[in-house]
Amino acid sequence: MVYSDTSNLSGILQVIENLCDLGVGYITGDTSRLKSMTATINRISHRVWHLIFLANGNWQYDDGGYTDLPSATTDIILGQRRYALPSEALTVQRVELKDNDGNWSVLKPITKELVKGEGLEDFMDDNGIPMYYRLVNGVIELFPPADYSGTGSLTVYFDRGAVEFQYDDTNVTPGFASPYHEILAVKAAIEWLKVKQPQSPTLPMLIQDDLKLEQSIRQFYSLRFKDYKPRIGRAKQNWK
């Protein structure tokens, strides 16, 4: 479903106008209303992202509006422990390091609670081959700091949020599975009716539709990785 389709009246904005009985062009024909509704839909998009993120299986979800994959690579600097995480990273899935021979390895996550008997500043403070990483707000710390410099030698894989709509978008579509695009229109209509027409008989029906759509999204995203067969049992972590 595209964001706005004034020709066929089938876009998200047009569906909202129809669900709320606002008349054609009530939103799209007024710039202030259009900007306000776009802000509302963007807030809802982030809530839908959260819904999908919690329900998602082992097929990592990333908004289809992005043109690249959710990873970032930076240079390793001799003796440098701390590096800035990508600003769009909401989670960190994996961190990899390339050594001087061009071989990649996976760094192990560590927290301050696992560092026993010495301060964090003294933990593995001699330059070497990084083995562990720690996350602090927007920073990733390597233990030990690298004893070499390398171009494009540190890669972080992460999750990022929904791509926001611009108020004048037309053929842009939501970044999640197409059968559920209507949830943006339904949720936006609910928010509008709650404020403007709380007694509307349409409101309870839309709330029920919203619950059904959320359940369908949870079910779809929890089951869509058909080829994945999880291992039985739990692997024991080894911090040695």
Buried (B, 14 or more C-beta within 10 A) or exposed (E): BBBBBBEEBEBBBBBBBBBBEBEEBBBBEEEEBBBBBBEBBBBBBEBBBEBBBEBBBEEBBBBEBEEEEBBBEBEBBEEEBEBEBBEEBEEBEEBBBBBEEEEEEEBBBBEEEEBEEEEBEEBBBEBBEBBBBBBEEEEBBBBBBBBBEBEEBBBBBBBBBBBBBEBEBBEBBBBBBEEBBBBBBBBBBBBBBEEEEEEBEBBEEBBEBBEEBBEBBBEBBEEBBEEEEEEEEEEEEEEE
